[in-house]
Amino acid sequence: RPGVFLRVACVWTAITWIAVPIGTTYGGTLGFALGYASHVVIGNVVIAEVLRRMLPEARFWRRVRTPLLAASVTAVVGHFVLTPFSANPLWFSMAVGAALVLYACIVWIFDRQALLRAMSIVPYEPVAVADAPAELARAVS
């Protein structure tokens, strides 16, 4: 239903136009960032509710519960534990890798099937080392 999402997009725009000037006036740069991000949070909650009403069989909250938990835990651990290790590019890369592993482990523990479904989307075709020159030749020709 394009009309529903057109109305949601118009509300998103109105929220941004209202929240950004108010946030910038009262909070400076941080207020600008919070005002600009407000439409994302409010808009996604509205879209989740619209989807719940339009597609009750989709079970939206059941699907986002585990990723939301994993993202929250990863954000807290990243802020309090990994931030001191992000002083240079090497340590920052390692901290990002550790955060990704933590996120994947939490999703694996709480909703293994969701992680397997997400990984099934990524195509993977292993190539044996001995076959690599032949595969390269086929790809080039």
Secondary structure, DSSP 4 states (H G I P E B T S, - for coil): -HHHHHHHHHHHHHHHHHHHHHHHHHHHHHHHHHHHHHHHHHHHHHHHHHHHHH-GGG-HHHHHHHHHHHHHHHHHHIIIIIGGG-SSHHHHHHHHHHHHHHHHHHHHHH-HHHHHHHHHHS------TTTHHHHHHHHH-
